[in-house]
Amino acid sequence: MGNFKTIISMMSGTSIDSIDACLVKIFDDLSFEVVDSYSLQYPSEIRERLFLLANNQGSIKDVCFMNFVVGEMFAKCANVLIKKHGKVDFISSHGQTICHIPFDEEIGGIKTKSTLQIGDISVISQKTGVTTIGDFRTKDIAAGGQGAPLVPFADKILFGLDKNRLIQNIGGISNVTVLSKDCDIFAFDNGVGNMLIDYFVNKLFGLPFDKDGEIAASGNIDELWLDSLLNEPYYAIFPPKTTGRELFNNEYAEKIFLSAPNKKEDVISTITALTARVIADSYKNFIFPKTSIDEVVLGGGGAYNKALISYLQKYLPQLTIKTHSDFGIPDKLKEAIAFAYLGYFTMENKPNNVPSCTGANTPVVMGKISIA
């Protein structure tokens, strides 16, 4: 396998529950080895403040302050692994997205998309003593892309093209990468993932999430409500496309709750089925017309939701469903591993976006570097 770089890669997604850090070796032949991992939960008061920002509630002062607070949290997470294993070559950080606007807006004759991930890399590099790479999405947007999805770059390396596969992540938002011999790699956000499930489980049952999908399994799908939810215009947009809390936020959840069924369990069952239907329908509308598919590989928190997986199998009976763990990739660490590859290519000064996935005009080297 030859020479390697030792990297701490860190990720915190739209669920805003924890920072997942992965200590990984990437070898010259682009194979990898996970050495260790660590997850750091956000303290409740920090998580609550981040939720407010992600739901467009907060001042410029809040954004300024939380940029440094999150930077301190990411550094704290990385230092646990550094203390245990010693210095690493560099840190690759996704940061915490608080705003992502993937479609052009115009002001003063300037049209642009925009995105903001906080958790300043200068704070991380200073507090860890390790060179840190971050803020990947902005370069892709500057090149005309949507700044997402970025993980498909690593998916192609990790899974190859020996079969026609869909790499399906179900985090707060669901996103899929299409790896096929029949067409260029492409990817997009299917739509809502665990975000609405978690919201309603917390609202109705006081729990952070539906463990193993047990609540969903105890209820029934309200088909009328489900059909109305599927009318969300985002689902009909052709890729490339991305979405997030800018659309599927607390206000959105409360609006759709007005027409929800009376039984609490049925709400969770239907919202869980919504995620499965959104994924299945996106395959039928945007993927199957382009290529046949042999299997789906699930990752993210949704891979642990048995009810969600059973709904997916119901809506996609022709497909074999596997998980990342079947390929030796821990479900919870997949995106952190992906950002290790993105950082590796940044340090090599090689392009690390996939224009066919993001809509960028050209390949670019994403990522800013803060030297320790």
Secondary structure, 3 states (H helix, E strand, C coil): CCCEEEEEEEEECCCCCEEEEEEEEEECCCCEEEEEEEEEECCHHHHHHHHHHHCCCCCHHHHHHHHHHHHHHHHHHHHHHHHHHCCCCEEEEEEEEEEEEEEEEEECCEEEEEEEEECCHHHHHHHHCCCEEECCHHHHHHCCCCCCCCCHHHHHHHHCCCCCEEEEEECCEEEEEEECCCCCCEEEEEEECCHHHHHHHHHHHCCCCCHHHHHHHHCCCCHHHHHHHCCCHHHHCCCCCCCCCCCCCHHHHHHHHCCCCCCHHHHHHHHHHHHHHHHHHHHHHHHCCCCCCCEEEEECHHHHCHHHHHHHHHHCCCCEEEEHHHHCCCHHHHHHHHHHHHHHHHHCCCCCCCHHHHCCCCCCCCCEEECC
